[in-house]
Amino acid sequence: MDGGSGDMTLAFDLDALKQLAYPDSVFNDARQWSEYVGVISEQPTYVVTNFTRKHRIRQDFFSGPRGREESLENVKEQFDTDRHVFVGANDDDADLAETAGWEYLPVTQAAEAADWDLGEPETPDATTDEDEARDDWP
C-alpha cells in the first residue's frame, strides 16, 4: 500500500483488525509508511489490550475508555501528520471518519492495496525459550 510521504497516522478499528489474518504483520508493514499506528474501539481497554498482546502488536495509541469519535479527534490533535487514515469495516466507520475529519479506507480495500490476507486472525508463532524462561511475563 502506498502511504505517500510516510507522514501519516493510521488507525484501525478493532473490528477491522479482526478481519485480517496476520494483524501483527499488518502493523509491522504499516510502520514502513506510517508515522503512527494504533487501534480505535468502543470495547473496554482490556479487550483491545488482550487482542494486541495476543497478536504481539505494538501500538502508538489506543482509544482507551472514550468513544471512537472522541478518540479519533484526540489522536488527530496529538499526532500532527499530513494525513489521518481510519481503516474500518462498515458504513458506520465511514461516517465516523467523515465526522472526525479522517480519511476512510475499508479494510478490504486496504488489504488488497497492501497485499494483506483477510481471514480469522492467527496468533504469532509459539513462544520462544526466552519467553518461557521469564517468570514475569504477562
C-alpha positions as CSV (number, residue, x, y, z in Angstrom):
1,M,0.0,0.0,0.0
2,D,1.4,3.4,-0.9
3,G,1.1,5.7,2.0
4,G,2.6,8.7,0.2
5,S,5.1,10.7,2.2
6,G,5.0,8.5,5.3
7,D,3.8,11.4,7.3
8,M,0.6,9.7,8.2
9,T,-1.3,8.5,11.2
10,L,-3.1,5.2,10.6
11,A,-5.9,4.0,12.9
12,F,-7.6,0.6,12.7
13,D,-11.0,-0.1,14.1
14,L,-10.7,-3.2,16.3
15,D,-13.4,-5.0,14.2
16,A,-11.5,-4.2,11.0
17,L,-8.3,-5.5,12.5
18,K,-10.0,-8.8,13.5
19,Q,-10.7,-9.4,9.8
20,L,-7.0,-9.6,9.0
21,A,-5.3,-13.0,9.2
22,Y,-2.0,-11.6,10.4
23,P,-2.6,-8.4,12.4
24,D,1.0,-8.4,13.7
25,S,2.4,-8.4,10.2
26,V,-0.1,-5.7,9.2
27,F,1.2,-3.4,11.9
28,N,4.8,-4.1,11.1
29,D,4.1,-3.4,7.4
30,A,2.1,-0.3,8.1
31,R,5.0,1.1,10.2
32,Q,7.1,1.2,7.0
33,W,4.9,4.0,5.5
34,S,3.1,5.5,8.6
35,E,4.4,7.6,11.3
36,Y,1.9,6.4,13.9
37,V,-0.3,3.2,14.0
38,G,-3.0,2.4,16.6
39,V,-6.3,0.8,17.4
40,I,-9.7,2.5,18.0
41,S,-12.6,0.7,19.6
42,E,-15.6,1.2,21.8
43,Q,-14.7,-2.0,23.6
44,P,-13.2,-1.8,27.1
45,T,-9.5,-1.1,27.2
46,Y,-8.7,-4.6,28.4
47,V,-10.3,-6.1,25.3
48,V,-8.0,-4.1,23.0
49,T,-5.0,-4.8,25.2
50,N,-5.7,-8.5,25.3
51,F,-6.0,-8.6,21.5
52,T,-2.9,-6.6,20.9
53,R,-0.8,-8.6,23.4
54,K,-2.0,-11.9,22.0
55,H,-1.0,-10.8,18.5
56,R,2.2,-9.0,19.5
57,I,1.0,-5.7,18.2
58,R,2.8,-2.6,19.4
59,Q,0.5,0.3,19.0
60,D,1.4,4.0,19.3
61,F,-2.1,4.9,20.6
62,F,-5.4,3.3,21.5
63,S,-8.9,4.6,22.3
64,G,-8.9,3.9,26.0
65,P,-12.2,4.4,27.8
66,R,-13.6,7.1,25.5
67,G,-15.8,6.7,22.5
68,R,-14.4,6.2,19.0
69,E,-15.2,9.7,17.7
70,E,-13.6,11.4,20.7
71,S,-10.6,9.1,20.3
72,L,-10.1,9.9,16.7
73,E,-10.4,13.6,17.5
74,N,-7.8,13.3,20.3
75,V,-5.4,11.3,18.2
76,K,-5.7,13.8,15.3
77,E,-4.8,16.6,17.8
78,Q,-2.0,14.7,19.4
79,F,-0.3,13.3,16.2
80,D,0.1,16.2,13.8
81,T,0.8,14.4,10.5
82,D,-0.2,15.3,6.9
83,R,-2.8,12.6,6.7
84,H,-5.0,10.7,9.2
85,V,-6.5,7.5,7.8
86,F,-9.0,5.3,9.5
87,V,-9.3,1.7,8.4
88,G,-12.8,0.4,9.2
89,A,-15.2,-2.4,8.5
90,N,-18.6,-0.8,7.6
91,D,-20.6,2.2,6.7
92,D,-20.8,3.4,10.3
93,D,-17.0,3.5,10.3
94,A,-17.0,5.6,7.1
95,D,-19.5,8.0,8.7
96,L,-17.4,8.2,11.8
97,A,-14.2,9.0,9.8
98,E,-16.0,11.8,8.0
99,T,-17.4,13.3,11.2
100,A,-14.0,13.2,12.9
101,G,-12.2,14.6,9.8
102,W,-10.2,11.5,8.9
103,E,-9.8,9.8,5.5
104,Y,-11.7,6.5,5.5
105,L,-10.4,3.2,4.0
106,P,-12.4,0.0,4.1
107,V,-10.4,-2.9,5.5
108,T,-11.0,-5.0,2.3
109,Q,-9.6,-2.2,0.1
110,A,-6.6,-1.6,2.5
111,A,-5.9,-5.4,2.5
112,E,-6.0,-5.6,-1.3
113,A,-3.8,-2.5,-1.8
114,A,-1.2,-3.6,0.8
115,D,-1.4,-7.4,0.0
116,W,-2.6,-8.3,3.5
117,D,-4.5,-11.6,4.0
118,L,-8.1,-11.4,5.1
119,G,-9.3,-14.1,7.5
120,E,-9.5,-15.2,11.1
121,P,-6.6,-13.6,13.0
122,E,-3.8,-16.1,13.7
123,T,-1.6,-15.8,16.7
124,P,2.1,-15.4,16.0
125,D,4.3,-18.4,16.3
126,A,4.6,-20.1,19.7
127,T,6.6,-18.5,22.5
128,T,10.3,-18.6,22.4
129,D,12.5,-20.3,25.0
130,E,13.3,-16.8,26.4
131,D,9.6,-16.2,26.9
132,E,9.2,-19.5,28.7
133,A,12.2,-18.8,31.0
134,R,10.8,-15.4,32.2
135,D,8.5,-15.7,35.3
136,D,7.4,-12.0,35.0
137,W,5.9,-12.5,31.5
138,P,2.2,-11.5,31.4
